[in-house]
Amino acid sequence: MQEPWPGWWQVATGRSVVIRAARIALVVGVVLALINHGHRLVSGTVDGGTLARIALTFLVPYCVSTYSSVLAVRERLQRV
């Protein structure tokens, strides 16, 4: 009997997907945070709203990378 494919959440929380997404989010997040909020960081005028936007700046590439990785893993499993 063939094993069922892993669910979306199971793949998304797998160690390799999480590590890959975290690395991408770190690099892309830093670049985007500096581009979008660098002036506030340099001048020291960071408030709560800016911190929330900076957090989202890291969250978005993490989610995009995770989504892409899950699709790639599941596509690969369908071919096997």
N, C-alpha and C positions, 0 to 999 in steps of 0.2 A: 504494500500500500504506500502510495506516494505521500510524502509530507506536504501539508498545505503551505503556501507561501506565507512568509511572515507578514504581519499587518503593518500598516503605515507607521503607527506609533512605535512598534517594535524596531523597525529599521531606523526610524528617526532618533531613537534613544540608544542605538548601538554605539559602542565605544568609538569605532573608526569614523562614523558619521559625525558624532559630537566633537571629536578632536579636530577633524577637518574643518567643520563649520566654525569652531572657536578660533582656529588659526586665521581663517579668511576674515572673520568678523574683526579680529584684532587689527589686522593690517588695513583693511578697508575702512574700519571704524576710525582708526587714528587719522588716516588721510582725510576722510570726510569731516571729522570733528575739527581738525585744524583748518580746513578750508572754510567751513561754515561758522565756526565759533572761535577761531584763533584770536581774533581781535579782542574778544571778551576775556579769553584765558590770559592773554598778555597784559591787558589792562587791569585784570583782577575784578572785573565787574560781573562775575558769574553769580546768578541767582538761582532759585529753585527751578524756575521754568527752563532756564538754560541747561541745567543739569539733567532735567527730564528729556530735553531734546537731544542732548549728547548721548544719553542712554539709548534712546531710540536709534541714534546714528549707528550704534553698535548692534542693536537688536535686528535691524532690517537686513544687513548682509548675513547675519547668522541664520535667519529664517529662510532667506533666498538660497543660501548654500545647502541648508538641510533639505529643503524641498527638492532641489535639483539632485542631490545625492540619493534621496529616497526614490525618485523617479528612475534614476539610472540603475540602482540596485534592483528594483522590481522588474525593470525591463530586461536586465541581464538574467534574472531568475526565470523569466518567462521563456527565454530562448533555450534554456537548459533542459 
